[in-house]
Amino acid sequence: MANHAGTRVIHPLEPIFDGGCRVLVLGTMPSPKSREVRFYYGNPQNRFWRVMASLWQEPVPATNDERRDLCLRHHVALWDVLASCTIVGASDASIRDPVPNDVARVLSAAPITHVFCTGGTATRLYRRLIEPASGMPCTGLPSTSPANARMRLGDLVVAYEPLRRAADGE
């Protein structure tokens, strides 16, 4: 039952990856809209897919299959830092009792050279809960959430350029 104390959410989505992925991109936890559409960054106001398409000068993917394909063609694995948490709506600031995902599952199956976290909360939680065990540092990127209104799309694309370079093996 949702209330001001939040709802316990168990991560419902499988990670997106294959044996060719070079980078792992981690958000915090799927938003209610992402859980509803059963895919990452599912809120139409979230700019993640516009940023990703812009990095490779492609059309913005419209379906979950197109989104998965964009990631895998460009060697990008996609998942979230948390396996479960208590959260109010989509507010990362409200997260309590975080339990990390086992990212070793992806790191052991693909030649990941870089981990990127989308937003300050994902970055902080990764550094505290996952990095000590994985030994792999992350690069924090700005959130593409509509809550991060101070950053324009063009600024986000520039900020995400290190992700493109790492994914392309540059």
C-alpha positions as CSV (number, residue, x, y, z in Angstrom):
1,M,0.0,0.0,0.0
2,A,1.5,3.3,-1.0
3,N,1.6,6.1,1.5
4,H,4.0,8.8,2.8
5,A,6.3,6.1,4.2
6,G,6.7,4.6,0.7
7,T,6.2,1.2,-0.9
8,R,8.6,-1.7,-0.8
9,V,9.5,-2.3,-4.5
10,I,11.2,-5.4,-5.8
11,H,13.0,-4.8,-9.1
12,P,10.9,-6.4,-11.8
13,L,13.1,-6.1,-14.9
14,E,15.8,-8.4,-16.2
15,P,19.1,-6.7,-17.1
16,I,19.7,-5.9,-20.8
17,F,23.1,-7.3,-21.9
18,D,24.9,-9.8,-24.0
19,G,28.5,-11.0,-24.4
20,G,29.5,-8.0,-26.5
21,C,28.7,-5.2,-24.0
22,R,31.5,-2.9,-23.0
23,V,29.7,-0.5,-20.7
24,L,27.2,-1.0,-17.9
25,V,24.7,1.8,-17.4
26,L,22.9,1.7,-14.0
27,G,19.9,3.7,-12.9
28,T,18.6,3.5,-9.4
29,M,15.3,1.6,-9.6
30,P,12.6,1.5,-12.3
31,S,10.0,4.3,-11.8
32,P,6.3,3.4,-11.5
33,K,5.9,4.2,-15.2
34,S,8.9,2.0,-16.2
35,R,7.5,-0.8,-14.1
36,E,4.1,-0.3,-15.9
37,V,5.6,-0.5,-19.4
38,R,8.1,-3.2,-18.3
39,F,11.2,-1.4,-19.6
40,Y,13.9,1.0,-18.4
41,Y,13.3,4.8,-18.6
42,G,9.7,4.2,-19.6
43,N,8.4,7.6,-18.6
44,P,7.9,9.5,-21.9
45,Q,9.2,12.7,-20.2
46,N,12.5,11.0,-19.3
47,R,15.2,12.0,-21.8
48,F,17.4,8.8,-21.6
49,W,16.3,7.4,-24.9
50,R,16.6,10.8,-26.7
51,V,20.1,11.1,-25.3
52,M,21.1,7.6,-26.3
53,A,19.7,8.1,-29.8
54,S,21.5,11.4,-30.1
55,L,24.9,9.9,-29.1
56,W,24.8,7.6,-32.1
57,Q,22.8,10.0,-34.4
58,E,19.9,7.5,-34.7
59,P,16.1,7.9,-34.5
60,V,14.7,7.7,-31.0
61,P,13.6,4.1,-30.3
62,A,9.8,3.9,-29.9
63,T,9.4,0.3,-28.7
64,N,11.0,-1.8,-26.0
65,D,12.5,-4.0,-28.7
66,E,14.0,-1.0,-30.4
67,R,15.4,0.3,-27.1
68,R,17.0,-3.1,-26.4
69,D,18.4,-3.3,-29.9
70,L,19.9,0.2,-29.6
71,C,21.7,-0.8,-26.4
72,L,23.0,-4.1,-27.6
73,R,24.1,-2.8,-31.1
74,H,26.2,-0.2,-29.2
75,H,27.6,-2.6,-26.6
76,V,25.6,-1.0,-23.7
77,A,24.3,-3.2,-20.9
78,L,21.4,-1.6,-18.9
79,W,20.3,-2.4,-15.4
80,D,19.8,-0.7,-12.0
81,V,21.8,-0.4,-8.8
82,L,19.0,-1.7,-6.6
83,A,17.3,-5.1,-6.4
84,S,14.8,-3.7,-3.9
85,C,14.1,-0.6,-1.7
86,T,11.3,1.3,0.0
87,I,10.5,4.4,-2.2
88,V,7.8,7.0,-2.5
89,G,6.7,7.1,-6.2
90,A,9.8,7.8,-8.3
91,S,11.6,9.9,-5.8
92,D,15.2,8.7,-5.4
93,A,15.5,11.1,-2.5
94,S,12.9,9.0,-0.6
95,I,14.8,5.6,-0.9
96,R,15.2,3.6,2.3
97,D,16.5,0.1,3.0
98,P,18.3,-0.3,-0.3
99,V,19.4,-3.8,-1.4
100,P,21.9,-3.9,-4.3
101,N,21.5,-5.9,-7.5
102,D,24.2,-8.6,-8.1
103,V,26.0,-6.8,-10.9
104,A,28.6,-9.5,-11.0
105,R,26.0,-11.3,-13.1
106,V,26.7,-8.9,-15.9
107,L,30.4,-8.2,-15.1
108,S,31.2,-11.9,-15.4
109,A,29.3,-12.4,-18.7
110,A,30.5,-9.4,-20.7
111,P,33.8,-7.6,-21.2
112,I,32.6,-4.5,-19.3
113,T,35.3,-1.8,-19.2
114,H,33.2,1.1,-17.7
115,V,30.3,1.5,-15.3
116,F,28.1,4.6,-15.6
117,C,25.4,5.6,-13.2
118,T,22.6,7.9,-14.2
119,G,22.0,10.4,-11.4
120,G,23.5,11.3,-8.1
121,T,21.5,8.7,-6.1
122,A,22.5,5.8,-8.3
123,T,26.1,7.0,-8.2
124,R,26.2,7.2,-4.4
125,L,24.4,3.9,-3.9
126,Y,26.7,2.1,-6.4
127,R,29.8,3.5,-4.7
128,R,28.5,2.5,-1.2
129,L,26.8,-0.9,-2.0
130,I,28.5,-2.4,-5.1
131,E,31.9,-0.8,-5.9
132,P,33.6,-2.3,-2.8
133,A,32.7,-5.8,-3.9
134,S,33.0,-5.3,-7.6
135,G,36.2,-3.3,-7.5
136,M,35.0,-1.5,-10.6
137,P,34.6,2.3,-10.1
138,C,31.7,4.1,-11.7
139,T,31.4,7.4,-13.6
140,G,28.4,9.5,-12.4
141,L,26.3,11.0,-15.2
142,P,23.5,13.6,-14.7
143,S,19.9,12.3,-14.4
144,T,17.8,12.3,-17.5
145,S,14.7,12.4,-15.3
146,P,12.2,15.2,-15.9
147,A,13.0,16.2,-12.3
148,N,16.4,17.3,-13.5
149,A,14.9,20.2,-15.5
150,R,18.0,22.4,-15.2
151,M,19.8,20.4,-17.8
152,R,18.8,20.8,-21.4
153,L,18.8,17.8,-23.8
154,G,22.0,19.1,-25.6
155,D,23.8,19.5,-22.3
156,L,22.8,15.9,-21.4
157,V,24.1,14.6,-24.7
158,V,27.5,16.3,-24.1
159,A,27.6,14.9,-20.5
160,Y,26.9,11.4,-21.8
161,E,29.6,11.5,-24.5
162,P,32.1,9.5,-22.3
163,L,29.6,6.7,-22.3
164,R,29.5,6.7,-26.2
165,R,33.3,6.7,-26.4
166,A,33.6,3.8,-23.9
167,A,30.9,1.8,-25.7
168,D,32.5,2.4,-29.0
169,G,35.9,1.3,-27.6
170,E,37.5,4.7,-28.1
